């Protein structure tokens, strides 16, 4: 196992069908998956909360609410993670869902073996989605490896 190295797959055709099948979107216009090998054992929801917290922070509000227009909850709830609604889950996965007037998104956190993955799926509801997301996706792909590594450190930290 290579510790700390995050593997990535970008494009719906590069994300495994078994992962894409967990999306709730009517069509997938953008997909990526980042996978971190780890010996840390936690539930998918624990990983999701370690990645994003219970409520969106200022940076997440800027990106998710202002730039992408996602309507997120601003209060703590067992039904949300960082304002995203928990839309589904299983023993080894949890799906977070959010929507705006031009875009619908899923964040899928999955644990399997000695690894954790974060997959992002987007469906463009309007042409604006196809214009807004591509430049932001480059920043997204730079940030996600750090999100996974930071989550691992949070889970490892003594409480």
N, C-alpha and C positions, 0 to 999 in steps of 0.2 A: 504494500500500500504506500502510495506517495502522499505524505501528509502535507497539507497546505496547498497542493496544486489543484486548481479548479478546472474541471473539464467542461467544455461548452459545445452546444449544438445550436445552430441558428438556422431558422427556416422550418416550416411545418414538415417538409419531407425529411428533415434531419432529426426531428424529435420522434422517438419511438411511438408507434401506433398505440401501444399499451398506455402511454402517458397522454397522448392526444385524446384518447377515448374518455378520459376523466374530465375533460373540459365540458362546460355546459353551453358553449357558444354555438349558434346556428351555423357558423362558418368561421374558419380561422384564417385571418389575413396576415397575422404576424405570430410567430412562435419562436421561443428559445428555451433552452434548458441548460442550467448550470449545476454541476455535480461536484460535491466536495467529499473526498474520502475522509472518514472520521471514525474514531473508536468511541465517540461519545454517543451514549444511548439516551434518546428522548423521544417523546411522542411527536407526531407531525405538528400538533397544535403547540407544543412547547417550543419546537423549532420556529414555527411561524411567529410566535410571540417574542422569541429571542431575536428574530430578524427585524421585526417591525414594531413591537411594543403593543400596548393595549389601545392607545389612541395615536393618531398621526402626529408626528413632530413637525416643527416649522418647515423643514426641508420637504417632507412628504406632503404637507399641505400645499406648498408652492407647486410641486411637480404634479401631484395627483389631482388636487382640487382646482388650482388656478390654471395651469397649462393644459391639463387633460380634461378638466371639467367634471371629474368624478364626484358624485354625491356620496360623501362618506359621513358616517356617524362621528360626532366629536366627543362622545361620552363612552366610558368603559362599559362593556357588556360581555357576558359570556357568549353572545351570538355574533360578536365581531372581533376582528383582529386589526388594529390600527385603522379602525373605521370601516374596513371592508367586511361585508356580510359573509359569514361562514355559510357557504351554499351546499356543501356536501363533504363527505369524508368517509374514511374506512380505517382499518387497523393501521395501514401504512401511508395514508395520504389525507390531506385536507385541502379543500378548494375554497379560495376567497373570491368574492365576486363584487364588481362595482360597475357602474354605468354612467355615461354622460349623454348629452344629446347627440354626440357624433361618434361615440366609441363605447364598446363594452369590453370589459377585461376580466380575466381569471388569473389569479396567482395560485399555483399548485405546489404545495410542499409535500415531498414524498421521501420516506425513509425506506431503504432496502439494503439489507446486508450491513456493511460497514460504510454507508454513505448517506448523504442527504442531498436532495435536489430541489431546486426552485425552478419551476417552469412558468413562463409568462405567455399568455394567449390573448390576442386582441382581435376583435371583429369591428371593422369600420362600418358604422351605421350610416355615415354620410361621407361625402368626399373629403371633408375637413380632416377626418381621421387619417386618410392616406397622405395628407399634406403635413399634419402636425407631428405624427408619430415618427416617421423615418429620421429626422434630425435628432429627436429625443432618444431614439433607440440606441444611437451610438453612445450617448452618456449612460444610458441604462446598462449597456453591456460592459462599460468600464466599472460601474459601481457594484454590480451584483457579486462578483467574487469577494469583494471586501465585506459585503453584507453577510455572506455565508461564513467567512472566517470570523467576523465579529460576533455572530450568533454562537458559533462554537465556543469562543472565549467566554461569552456570557453564561452559557450552560455549564462550562467547566468551572467557573468561578464559585468558590464556596459561598454559601448564603448565610 
